[in-house]
Amino acid sequence: MKKYKTWTEESASRSIYFNWDFIDKALKDEFETEVGYVSQYLIRLSDHERPPVIDGYATYEHKFFYDARDEETYILAVKYLTAALDKYCDGKINAEELGELLFNVNYNDLMELQLKEEVK
């Protein structure tokens, strides 16, 4: 049984957000104590029609685990995040290691996960 839940939402500007939260209260408490608030680790598939000024403003207004510009990268980011959460929930890594996986994730990190999956 999963120890976290996920869902997506679409904003008025047509950006898509991948949301998640812990179902397990102990895991959530540990995560928020050691890493940060779940709400800071959402994934956004940005609306391409947004003007750059508004885009820059939105970046500072919200903190995201990953802000994807295309659907392929969005899907990779979701796979990366859920793989890290699965490892944490299964006890394979601790909160500190999870924090390291979620901090400053870039496109190369996502591609590395994709390559590992293709090799399997």
DRENPA-3360 file (N, C-alpha, C; in nm, 2 decimals, always signed):
BEGIN
1 = MKKYKTWT = +0.08/-0.12/+0.00/+0.00/+0.00/+0.00/+0.09/+0.13/+0.00 ~ +0.05/+0.22/-0.08/+0.13/+0.35/-0.09/+0.11/+0.43/+0.04 ~ +0.22/+0.49/+0.07/+0.22/+0.58/+0.19/+0.20/+0.72/+0.16 ~ +0.18/+0.75/+0.03/+0.15/+0.89/-0.02/+0.05/+0.88/-0.13 ~ -0.02/+0.99/-0.15/-0.12/+1.00/-0.25/-0.08/+1.11/-0.35 ~ -0.12/+1.10/-0.48/-0.09/+1.20/-0.58/-0.22/+1.24/-0.65 ~ -0.22/+1.36/-0.71/-0.33/+1.41/-0.79/-0.27/+1.52/-0.88 ~ -0.35/+1.55/-0.98/-0.31/+1.67/-1.07/-0.42/+1.77/-1.07;
9 = EESASRSI = -0.38/+1.89/-1.09/-0.48/+2.00/-1.10/-0.44/+2.09/-1.22 ~ -0.53/+2.16/-1.28/-0.50/+2.25/-1.39/-0.54/+2.39/-1.34 ~ -0.45/+2.49/-1.36/-0.47/+2.63/-1.32/-0.55/+2.70/-1.42 ~ -0.59/+2.82/-1.39/-0.67/+2.91/-1.48/-0.58/+2.93/-1.61 ~ -0.45/+2.94/-1.59/-0.36/+2.97/-1.71/-0.32/+2.84/-1.78 ~ -0.39/+2.73/-1.75/-0.37/+2.60/-1.81/-0.24/+2.53/-1.78 ~ -0.17/+2.57/-1.67/-0.06/+2.50/-1.63/-0.11/+2.38/-1.55 ~ -0.03/+2.26/-1.56/-0.08/+2.14/-1.49/+0.02/+2.12/-1.37;
17 = YFNWDFID = -0.04/+2.09/-1.25/+0.04/+2.07/-1.13/+0.02/+1.92/-1.09 ~ +0.14/+1.86/-1.06/+0.14/+1.73/-1.00/+0.16/+1.75/-0.85 ~ +0.06/+1.71/-0.77/+0.06/+1.73/-0.63/+0.07/+1.60/-0.56 ~ +0.13/+1.60/-0.44/+0.14/+1.48/-0.36/+0.14/+1.51/-0.21 ~ +0.10/+1.41/-0.13/+0.11/+1.43/+0.01/+0.12/+1.30/+0.08 ~ +0.18/+1.29/+0.19/+0.19/+1.17/+0.27/+0.06/+1.13/+0.33 ~ +0.02/+1.00/+0.32/-0.09/+0.95/+0.40/-0.05/+0.91/+0.54 ~ +0.08/+0.86/+0.54/+0.14/+0.82/+0.67/+0.18/+0.95/+0.75;
25 = KALKDEFE = +0.12/+0.97/+0.86/+0.15/+1.09/+0.94/+0.30/+1.10/+0.99 ~ +0.35/+0.98/+1.03/+0.49/+0.98/+1.08/+0.59/+1.02/+0.97 ~ +0.57/+0.97/+0.85/+0.65/+1.00/+0.74/+0.64/+1.15/+0.71 ~ +0.52/+1.20/+0.71/+0.50/+1.34/+0.68/+0.57/+1.43/+0.78 ~ +0.55/+1.40/+0.91/+0.62/+1.47/+1.02/+0.77/+1.47/+1.00 ~ +0.83/+1.35/+0.97/+0.97/+1.34/+0.95/+1.02/+1.42/+0.83 ~ +0.94/+1.41/+0.72/+0.98/+1.49/+0.60/+0.98/+1.64/+0.63 ~ +0.87/+1.69/+0.69/+0.86/+1.83/+0.71/+0.96/+1.88/+0.81;
33 = TEVGYVSQ = +1.00/+1.79/+0.91/+1.11/+1.83/+1.00/+1.25/+1.83/+0.94 ~ +1.28/+1.73/+0.85/+1.41/+1.72/+0.80/+1.43/+1.79/+0.66 ~ +1.32/+1.79/+0.58/+1.34/+1.84/+0.44/+1.26/+1.97/+0.41 ~ +1.13/+1.97/+0.44/+1.06/+2.09/+0.41/+0.91/+2.06/+0.39 ~ +0.83/+2.15/+0.35/+0.69/+2.13/+0.33/+0.67/+2.06/+0.20 ~ +0.57/+1.97/+0.19/+0.54/+1.90/+0.07/+0.50/+2.00/-0.04 ~ +0.43/+2.10/+0.00/+0.39/+2.20/-0.10/+0.50/+2.27/-0.18 ~ +0.62/+2.26/-0.13/+0.74/+2.32/-0.20/+0.79/+2.22/-0.30;
41 = YLIRLSDH = +0.74/+2.10/-0.31/+0.79/+2.00/-0.40/+0.69/+1.95/-0.50 ~ +0.61/+2.04/-0.56/+0.52/+2.01/-0.66/+0.59/+2.02/-0.80 ~ +0.53/+1.96/-0.90/+0.58/+1.97/-1.03/+0.48/+2.04/-1.11 ~ +0.53/+2.14/-1.19/+0.44/+2.21/-1.28/+0.48/+2.20/-1.43 ~ +0.38/+2.17/-1.51/+0.40/+2.17/-1.65/+0.35/+2.31/-1.69 ~ +0.44/+2.40/-1.73/+0.40/+2.54/-1.75/+0.33/+2.56/-1.88 ~ +0.24/+2.66/-1.87/+0.17/+2.71/-1.99/+0.26/+2.79/-2.08 ~ +0.28/+2.75/-2.20/+0.38/+2.82/-2.29/+0.33/+2.96/-2.33;
49 = ERPPVIDG = +0.20/+2.98/-2.32/+0.15/+3.11/-2.37/+0.17/+3.22/-2.26 ~ +0.22/+3.19/-2.15/+0.24/+3.29/-2.05/+0.36/+3.39/-2.09 ~ +0.34/+3.52/-2.07/+0.44/+3.61/-2.10/+0.56/+3.60/-2.01 ~ +0.69/+3.62/-2.05/+0.80/+3.60/-1.97/+0.80/+3.68/-1.83 ~ +0.74/+3.80/-1.83/+0.73/+3.87/-1.70/+0.65/+3.80/-1.60 ~ +0.53/+3.75/-1.65/+0.45/+3.67/-1.55/+0.52/+3.54/-1.52 ~ +0.58/+3.48/-1.61/+0.65/+3.35/-1.58/+0.76/+3.38/-1.47 ~ +0.84/+3.48/-1.48/+0.94/+3.51/-1.38/+0.87/+3.54/-1.25;
57 = YATYEHKF = +0.76/+3.61/-1.25/+0.69/+3.64/-1.12/+0.64/+3.51/-1.06 ~ +0.59/+3.42/-1.14/+0.53/+3.30/-1.09/+0.64/+3.21/-1.02 ~ +0.76/+3.22/-1.08/+0.87/+3.14/-1.03/+0.91/+3.19/-0.89 ~ +0.90/+3.32/-0.87/+0.94/+3.37/-0.74/+0.82/+3.35/-0.64 ~ +0.70/+3.35/-0.69/+0.58/+3.34/-0.60/+0.57/+3.20/-0.54 ~ +0.61/+3.10/-0.62/+0.60/+2.96/-0.58/+0.73/+2.89/-0.58 ~ +0.75/+2.79/-0.50/+0.87/+2.71/-0.51/+0.83/+2.58/-0.56 ~ +0.90/+2.52/-0.66/+0.86/+2.40/-0.72/+0.98/+2.30/-0.71;
65 = FYDARDEE = +0.95/+2.17/-0.70/+1.05/+2.07/-0.72/+1.10/+2.07/-0.86 ~ +1.01/+2.08/-0.96/+1.05/+2.09/-1.10/+0.95/+2.17/-1.18 ~ +0.99/+2.26/-1.26/+0.91/+2.34/-1.34/+0.93/+2.30/-1.49 ~ +0.85/+2.21/-1.54/+0.88/+2.15/-1.68/+0.82/+2.24/-1.79 ~ +0.89/+2.24/-1.90/+0.84/+2.32/-2.01/+0.78/+2.24/-2.12 ~ +0.79/+2.11/-2.11/+0.72/+2.02/-2.21/+0.67/+1.89/-2.14 ~ +0.58/+1.82/-2.21/+0.52/+1.71/-2.15/+0.62/+1.60/-2.12 ~ +0.71/+1.57/-2.20/+0.81/+1.47/-2.18/+0.89/+1.49/-2.06;
73 = TYILAVKY = +0.94/+1.61/-2.04/+1.01/+1.65/-1.92/+0.92/+1.64/-1.79 ~ +0.80/+1.68/-1.80/+0.70/+1.67/-1.69/+0.69/+1.52/-1.65 ~ +0.67/+1.43/-1.75/+0.66/+1.29/-1.72/+0.78/+1.24/-1.65 ~ +0.90/+1.28/-1.70/+1.03/+1.23/-1.64/+1.03/+1.28/-1.49 ~ +0.99/+1.41/-1.47/+1.00/+1.47/-1.33/+0.91/+1.39/-1.24 ~ +0.79/+1.35/-1.29/+0.70/+1.28/-1.20/+0.76/+1.14/-1.17 ~ +0.82/+1.07/-1.27/+0.89/+0.94/-1.24/+1.00/+0.96/-1.14 ~ +1.08/+1.06/-1.16/+1.19/+1.09/-1.06/+1.14/+1.11/-0.92;
81 = LTAALDKY = +1.04/+1.19/-0.91/+0.98/+1.22/-0.77/+0.92/+1.10/-0.71 ~ +0.84/+1.03/-0.79/+0.77/+0.91/-0.73/+0.87/+0.80/-0.70 ~ +0.98/+0.78/-0.78/+1.08/+0.69/-0.75/+1.15/+0.72/-0.61 ~ +1.18/+0.85/-0.59/+1.25/+0.89/-0.47/+1.15/+0.87/-0.35 ~ +1.02/+0.91/-0.37/+0.93/+0.89/-0.26/+0.91/+0.74/-0.23 ~ +0.91/+0.65/-0.33/+0.89/+0.51/-0.31/+1.01/+0.46/-0.22 ~ +1.13/+0.50/-0.26/+1.25/+0.46/-0.18/+1.24/+0.50/-0.04 ~ +1.20/+0.62/-0.01/+1.18/+0.68/+0.12/+1.07/+0.60/+0.20;
89 = CDGKINAE = +0.96/+0.58/+0.14/+0.85/+0.51/+0.20/+0.88/+0.37/+0.23 ~ +0.96/+0.30/+0.15/+1.00/+0.17/+0.17/+1.12/+0.15/+0.26 ~ +1.17/+0.26/+0.32/+1.28/+0.26/+0.41/+1.42/+0.23/+0.35 ~ +1.43/+0.25/+0.22/+1.55/+0.23/+0.15/+1.65/+0.35/+0.16 ~ +1.59/+0.47/+0.19/+1.67/+0.59/+0.21/+1.60/+0.66/+0.33 ~ +1.68/+0.75/+0.40/+1.62/+0.82/+0.51/+1.58/+0.96/+0.46 ~ +1.53/+1.04/+0.55/+1.48/+1.18/+0.51/+1.59/+1.26/+0.46 ~ +1.71/+1.25/+0.51/+1.82/+1.34/+0.47/+1.86/+1.30/+0.32;
97 = ELGELLFN = +1.86/+1.17/+0.29/+1.89/+1.12/+0.16/+1.78/+1.17/+0.06 ~ +1.66/+1.16/+0.11/+1.55/+1.21/+0.02/+1.56/+1.35/-0.01 ~ +1.60/+1.43/+0.09/+1.62/+1.58/+0.07/+1.73/+1.60/-0.03 ~ +1.83/+1.52/-0.03/+1.94/+1.54/-0.13/+1.89/+1.51/-0.27 ~ +1.80/+1.41/-0.28/+1.75/+1.38/-0.41/+1.66/+1.48/-0.46 ~ +1.59/+1.55/-0.37/+1.49/+1.65/-0.41/+1.55/+1.80/-0.43 ~ +1.67/+1.82/-0.38/+1.73/+1.95/-0.38/+1.80/+1.98/-0.51 ~ +1.76/+2.09/-0.58/+1.82/+2.14/-0.70/+1.82/+2.04/-0.81;
105 = VNYNDLME = +1.71/+1.97/-0.84/+1.70/+1.87/-0.95/+1.71/+1.95/-1.08 ~ +1.79/+1.90/-1.17/+1.79/+1.96/-1.30/+1.76/+1.85/-1.41 ~ +1.76/+1.90/-1.53/+1.72/+1.81/-1.65/+1.81/+1.69/-1.66 ~ +1.94/+1.70/-1.63/+2.03/+1.59/-1.64/+2.00/+1.48/-1.54 ~ +1.95/+1.52/-1.42/+1.91/+1.42/-1.32/+1.80/+1.34/-1.37 ~ +1.70/+1.41/-1.44/+1.59/+1.34/-1.49/+1.63/+1.24/-1.60 ~ +1.72/+1.29/-1.69/+1.77/+1.20/-1.80/+1.85/+1.08/-1.75 ~ +1.92/+1.10/-1.64/+1.99/+0.99/-1.58/+1.90/+0.88/-1.53;
113 = LQLKEEVK = +1.78/+0.92/-1.47/+1.68/+0.82/-1.43/+1.63/+0.75/-1.56 ~ +1.60/+0.82/-1.66/+1.55/+0.77/-1.79/+1.64/+0.66/-1.85 ~ +1.77/+0.70/-1.85/+1.87/+0.60/-1.90/+1.88/+0.48/-1.82 ~ +1.87/+0.49/-1.69/+1.87/+0.37/-1.60/+1.75/+0.28/-1.63 ~ +1.64/+0.34/-1.66/+1.52/+0.26/-1.69/+1.53/+0.19/-1.82 ~ +1.59/+0.26/-1.92/+1.61/+0.20/-2.05/+1.71/+0.08/-2.05 ~ +1.81/+0.08/-1.96/+1.91/-0.02/-1.94/+1.85/-0.15/-1.88 ~ +1.75/-0.13/-1.80/+1.68/-0.25/-1.73/+1.62/-0.35/-1.82;
% end
